[in-house]
Amino acid sequence: MPRLKIIGGNTLSGTISISGAKNSAVALLPAALLSKTKSTIFKVPKIRDIEYLLKILDVLNCKCKIDKDMIEIDTSNLKNAPIPEELSEQMRASYYFMGTLLARFKKVEISFPGGCHIGARPIDLHIKGFEALGAKVEIIKNKYIITADELIGTRIYLDFASVGATINLMLAAAGAKGQTIIENAAREPEIVNVASFLISMGCNITGAGTSTIVIDGNDNLDNGVTEVFPDRIEASTYVILGALIGKDLHIKGIIKDHIEAVIIKLKDVGADFIVKNGEIIISKCEHPKATNVTTQVFPGFPTDVQQTFTVLLTQAEGTSTITETIYESRFVSAGLLNEMGAKTDANGNLLTIEGPTNLEGKELYIPDLRGGAALVLAGLIAKGETILDNIPLLLRGYEDIVEKLTAVGANLEIIE
């Protein structure tokens, strides 16, 4: 099993270019099934989740042409086949095929979706929404079977502003008769990205990026074209790293509005950076200050960033706190940071960090995708050598992370 070897202590300078967003791309590929013939998606990141989605598209008899970061998906001979467990369990985003296959065929059969173990992530909001549109949902063993005579547009209120449910119901509603209104919809950029893709196919959607989205069903969608937004979580990860060990480190290809909450917290700790022309130039924060963070749905501080931000707070002077409001099991990596010398204490959804502390390299396992990123950052600032097992989880969401970091001076490599 390959592992990641990191030697800490190097200063990072140069440019890191941000890839297309994982959380957009994993929804856009399933969304392509709504096109009757073909769709084209640009700036698709080369990550493991995309590899598994391509395998699912192959099961569904789609033909995919890949040219660098462009994927052209031909759905002319699309078939409605059950999605096997060995593929669906590899990623959470496999559930987006529920919405698209339901829209196209009024029937979908898929095993339970997988993904990182970061707490309870039920899909009851998706199911309730499908039922509101007229579908019948059965659970047989570890499989969802969803059928409908027809889908009828309706008004759906989400009890929680879930990104996954918002996108999935938007996809299903595109194939419903009449108008669907999703209230208390999530507002994340990924939703806007998917909506723009559907609009390019001919779907009438308004309100994406607000809490009320209106979709007019259309069963004659075709020729979708879109470009994946820059990955705001990847951008935040590398900006935080710049605040730890950067020297005029350029993070290129960002959308500032997408990471505004992270930028605000970086200002709170005293980070030194410049934002201009779609990039951030950042250097090491010599004496970071303690601060308090509460994760929230967009445009609040992202839950996907709190683990890497925790690493920065281990170097801050004083007591910091992180309150996790989205997932209840997202402090596992903090316990691993303690093995490296950090002083964190988790109590329910509250993490307390005492700093500054010196970190030392250890041999550790990656517990989840964003926890893996946190351990990479910790290894890069630690004294000595860090070895990380279970790196496939990290590669699920970060394109060319080793190549990007070594290019700016980091000392890390994948070893057997």
C-alpha positions in Angstrom: 0.0 0.0 0.0 1.5 3.4 -1.0 2.2 5.9 1.8 3.1 9.6 1.9 6.4 10.6 3.3 6.8 14.2 4.4 9.9 16.0 5.7 8.9 19.2 7.4 10.5 22.6 7.8 10.8 23.9 4.2 9.6 27.4 3.2 7.3 27.4 0.3 7.6 29.9 -2.6 6.2 30.0 -6.1 2.8 29.4 -7.6 0.1 26.8 -6.9 -2.8 26.8 -9.5 -6.2 25.7 -8.2 -7.9 22.9 -9.9 -11.6 22.5 -10.7 -13.8 21.9 -7.6 -14.3 18.3 -6.5 -17.7 19.1 -5.1 -18.9 20.6 -8.4 -17.4 18.0 -10.7 -18.9 15.1 -8.8 -22.3 16.5 -9.4 -21.7 17.7 -12.9 -20.8 14.3 -14.3 -24.1 12.7 -13.2 -25.9 15.8 -14.3 -24.7 15.1 -17.8 -27.2 12.2 -18.0 -30.0 14.7 -18.5 -28.6 15.6 -21.9 -30.1 13.5 -24.7 -26.9 13.2 -26.7 -23.8 14.8 -25.4 -22.3 17.3 -22.9 -18.9 18.9 -22.4 -17.3 19.7 -19.1 -14.1 21.7 -18.8 -11.6 21.9 -15.9 -12.5 18.5 -14.5 -10.0 17.6 -11.7 -8.0 14.4 -12.0 -9.0 12.8 -8.7 -10.1 9.4 -7.6 -13.8 10.4 -7.2 -13.9 11.3 -10.9 -12.3 7.9 -11.8 -15.2 6.1 -10.0 -17.8 8.3 -11.6 -16.4 7.5 -15.0 -16.8 3.8 -14.2 -20.4 4.3 -13.3 -21.0 6.2 -16.5 -19.5 3.2 -18.3 -22.0 0.9 -16.5 -24.7 3.2 -17.8 -23.4 2.8 -21.4 -22.1 6.3 -21.7 -19.1 7.0 -23.9 -16.6 9.5 -22.4 -13.9 11.3 -24.3 -11.1 12.8 -22.2 -8.7 15.4 -23.4 -6.6 16.9 -20.6 -9.1 18.5 -18.2 -12.0 18.2 -20.6 -14.6 15.4 -20.6 -17.1 14.9 -23.3 -19.9 12.6 -22.3 -22.1 10.9 -25.0 -25.4 9.8 -23.6 -26.9 8.7 -26.9 -27.1 5.1 -25.9 -27.7 5.6 -22.2 -29.2 2.6 -20.4 -30.8 2.4 -17.0 -28.6 -0.3 -15.3 -28.3 -0.9 -11.5 -25.3 0.9 -10.1 -23.2 -1.8 -8.3 -22.2 -1.5 -4.6 -18.5 -1.7 -5.4 -18.8 1.6 -7.2 -21.5 3.5 -5.2 -19.7 2.8 -1.9 -16.6 4.6 -3.0 -18.0 8.1 -2.8 -20.9 10.0 -1.4 -21.7 11.8 -4.7 -22.9 8.5 -6.3 -26.3 9.5 -5.0 -26.6 12.2 -7.7 -27.4 9.4 -10.1 -30.7 9.0 -8.2 -31.9 12.4 -9.4 -30.7 12.0 -13.0 -31.8 8.5 -13.6 -35.2 9.2 -11.9 -35.6 12.2 -14.2 -34.7 10.2 -17.4 -36.2 6.8 -16.7 -38.5 7.2 -13.7 -36.7 4.4 -12.1 -33.3 4.0 -10.4 -31.6 1.2 -8.5 -28.5 2.0 -6.5 -26.6 0.7 -3.5 -26.1 2.9 -0.5 -23.6 5.7 -1.2 -20.2 5.8 0.5 -17.7 8.5 1.3 -15.7 9.6 4.3 -16.8 8.7 7.8 -17.3 12.1 9.3 -20.6 11.5 11.1 -24.2 10.8 10.2 -25.0 11.9 6.7 -28.5 10.6 6.1 -30.2 11.2 2.7 -33.7 11.5 4.1 -34.0 15.0 2.7 -33.3 13.6 -0.8 -35.9 10.8 -0.3 -38.6 13.1 1.1 -38.0 15.4 -1.9 -38.3 12.5 -4.4 -41.5 11.4 -2.8 -42.9 14.9 -3.0 -42.3 14.8 -6.7 -44.3 11.6 -6.9 -41.7 8.9 -6.5 -42.0 5.7 -4.4 -38.8 4.8 -2.5 -38.1 1.2 -1.3 -35.0 0.1 0.6 -34.2 -3.6 0.1 -31.2 -4.8 2.0 -28.5 -2.2 1.1 -30.2 -0.9 -2.0 -32.5 2.0 -2.9 -35.1 1.3 -5.5 -36.9 4.5 -6.6 -39.7 4.5 -9.1 -42.4 6.9 -10.4 -45.2 6.7 -12.9 -44.3 10.3 -13.5 -42.7 13.2 -11.7 -44.9 16.2 -11.0 -43.4 19.6 -10.0 -44.2 20.8 -6.5 -43.0 23.0 -3.7 -40.4 21.4 -1.5 -39.1 22.8 1.8 -35.8 21.4 3.0 -35.5 21.1 6.8 -31.8 21.7 6.4 -30.0 23.6 3.7 -28.3 20.5 2.4 -26.0 20.9 -0.7 -26.5 17.3 -1.8 -30.3 17.4 -1.4 -30.6 20.7 -3.2 -28.6 19.5 -6.2 -30.3 16.0 -6.3 -33.8 17.5 -6.2 -32.8 20.1 -8.8 -31.7 17.2 -11.1 -34.9 15.3 -10.6 -37.1 18.3 -11.0 -35.5 19.0 -14.4 -37.3 15.9 -15.5 -40.6 16.6 -13.8 -43.8 18.0 -15.4 -44.4 21.6 -14.4 -42.6 23.8 -11.9 -40.7 22.8 -8.8 -39.8 25.3 -6.1 -37.1 24.3 -3.6 -37.2 26.5 -0.4 -34.5 26.7 2.2 -32.1 25.6 -0.6 -28.4 25.5 0.0 -26.5 28.5 -1.6 -23.1 27.0 -2.2 -21.2 27.8 -5.4 -21.5 24.2 -6.5 -25.2 24.6 -6.8 -24.8 27.6 -9.1 -22.3 25.6 -11.2 -24.8 22.7 -11.7 -27.6 25.1 -12.4 -25.6 26.9 -15.1 -24.9 23.5 -16.7 -28.6 22.6 -16.8 -29.4 26.0 -18.2 -26.9 25.5 -21.0 -28.9 22.3 -21.8 -32.2 24.3 -22.1 -33.6 24.0 -18.6 -35.2 27.1 -17.1 -33.8 27.6 -13.6 -33.8 30.7 -11.5 -32.6 31.5 -8.0 -29.6 29.2 -7.8 -27.3 30.7 -5.2 -30.3 31.9 -3.1 -32.5 30.1 -0.7 -35.3 29.7 -3.2 -34.7 27.8 -6.5 -37.4 27.5 -9.2 -37.0 24.8 -11.9 -39.3 24.3 -14.9 -39.2 20.7 -16.0 -38.1 19.9 -19.5 -37.6 16.4 -20.9 -35.8 17.7 -24.0 -32.4 18.8 -22.6 -29.3 18.5 -24.8 -25.8 19.8 -25.5 -24.8 21.0 -22.1 -21.5 22.9 -21.7 -19.9 24.1 -18.5 -16.6 24.8 -16.8 -16.0 23.5 -13.2 -15.6 26.4 -10.7 -12.2 26.6 -8.9 -12.1 24.5 -5.8 -12.7 26.7 -2.9 -11.6 24.0 -0.4 -8.3 23.3 -2.2 -7.7 27.1 -2.4 -8.4 27.5 1.3 -6.0 24.5 2.1 -3.1 26.1 0.3 -3.8 29.6 1.6 -3.7 28.2 5.1 -0.4 26.4 4.3 1.0 29.7 3.0 0.1 31.3 6.4 2.1 28.5 8.0 5.3 28.3 5.9 4.9 30.5 2.8 7.1 33.3 1.5 5.3 35.2 -1.2 3.4 32.0 -2.1 0.9 32.6 -4.9 -2.4 30.7 -4.9 -3.7 31.3 -8.4 -7.1 30.8 -9.9 -9.4 31.6 -7.0 -12.8 33.2 -6.7 -12.5 35.5 -3.7 -16.2 35.5 -2.9 -16.2 31.8 -2.5 -13.6 31.8 0.3 -14.5 35.1 1.9 -15.3 33.5 5.3 -11.8 31.9 5.3 -10.2 35.2 4.4 -11.9 36.9 7.3 -10.6 34.3 9.7 -7.1 34.6 8.3 -7.3 38.3 9.0 -8.4 37.5 12.5 -5.2 35.5 13.2 -3.0 38.2 11.7 -2.0 36.6 8.4 -0.1 38.6 5.8 -1.6 38.3 2.4 -2.7 40.3 -0.7 -5.8 39.4 -2.8 -5.7 40.6 -6.4 -6.6 39.5 -9.9 -7.9 36.0 -9.0 -5.0 35.1 -6.7 -3.8 35.4 -3.2 -0.1 36.1 -2.3 0.6 35.0 1.2 3.6 34.7 3.6 4.1 33.0 6.9 2.3 34.6 9.8 5.0 35.0 12.4 2.8 35.4 15.5 -0.7 34.1 14.7 -3.4 35.1 17.2 -6.0 32.8 18.7 -9.5 33.0 17.3 -12.9 31.3 17.4 -14.4 29.6 14.4 -18.0 28.2 13.9 -18.7 26.2 10.8 -21.8 27.1 8.9 -23.4 26.6 5.5 -22.3 28.9 2.8 -21.5 31.8 2.9 -20.3 30.9 6.4 -17.0 29.2 7.3 -16.9 25.8 5.5 -16.9 22.6 7.5 -14.4 21.2 4.9 -11.8 23.8 6.0 -12.0 23.5 9.8 -9.5 20.6 10.0 -6.8 22.4 8.0 -7.5 25.6 9.9 -7.0 23.7 13.2 -3.4 23.2 12.1 -2.9 26.9 11.9 -4.5 27.4 15.3 -2.0 25.0 16.9 0.6 27.7 16.1 -1.5 30.6 17.4 -0.8 32.3 20.7 -3.6 31.5 23.2 -6.7 29.5 23.3 -8.8 29.0 20.1 -12.1 27.2 19.6 -13.8 25.5 16.7 -17.5 24.8 16.9 -18.6 22.2 14.4 -22.3 22.6 13.4 -22.5 20.4 10.3 -21.0 17.0 11.1 -20.5 15.5 14.6 -17.5 13.3 13.9 -15.1 15.7 12.4 -12.5 16.1 15.1 -10.7 12.7 14.5 -7.8 14.4 12.9 -7.4 16.7 15.9 -6.6 13.7 18.0 -4.0 12.7 15.5 -2.5 16.2 15.7 -2.2 15.6 19.4 0.1 12.6 18.7 2.4 15.1 16.9 2.4 17.4 19.9 -0.7 19.6 19.5 -2.8 20.4 22.4 -6.5 20.0 21.4 -9.5 18.8 23.3 -12.8 17.8 21.8 -16.0 17.9 23.8 -19.0 17.2 21.7 -19.1 19.7 18.8 -16.5 22.0 20.4 -12.8 21.7 19.8 -10.4 23.7 22.0 -6.8 24.4 20.8 -4.0 25.6 23.0 -1.0 27.2 21.2 1.6 27.6 20.1 2.9 24.1 20.1 5.8 22.5 18.3 4.8 19.5 16.1 7.0 16.5 15.5 6.7 14.0 12.6 4.9 10.7 13.3 3.6 7.7 11.5 -0.2 8.2 11.2 -3.2 7.1 9.2 -5.5 9.4 7.2 -9.0 9.2 8.7 -10.9 11.1 6.0 -10.3 13.4 3.0 -10.0 16.8 4.8 -8.4 15.2 7.8 -5.7 13.9 5.5 -5.1 17.4 4.2 -4.7 18.6 7.8 -2.1 16.0 8.4 -0.2 17.0 5.3 -0.1 20.6 6.5 1.0 19.4 10.0 3.7 17.2 8.5 5.0 20.1 6.4 5.5 22.3 9.5 6.6 19.5 11.8 10.2 18.7 12.8 11.4 15.5 11.2 9.6 12.9 9.1 5.9 12.2 8.9 4.5 9.0 7.2 0.8 9.0 6.3 -1.0 5.7 5.5 -4.4 5.5 3.7 -3.5 8.1 1.1 -6.2 7.1 -1.4 -8.6 9.1 0.8 -6.5 12.2 0.3 -6.3 11.6 -3.5 -10.1 11.5 -3.6 -10.2 15.3 -3.5 -6.8 16.9 -4.3 -5.5 16.8 -7.8 -1.7 16.4 -8.1 -1.2 17.4 -4.5 2.3 16.0 -4.3 3.4 17.6 -7.6 1.9 21.0 -6.7 3.6 21.1 -3.3 7.0 19.8 -4.4 7.0 22.5 -7.2 6.9 25.2 -4.5 9.6 23.7 -2.3 7.9 21.1 -0.1 9.6 17.8 0.6 7.1 15.0 0.2 6.8 11.9 -1.9 4.7 8.8 -2.3 6.5 5.7 -1.3 5.7 2.0 -1.3 
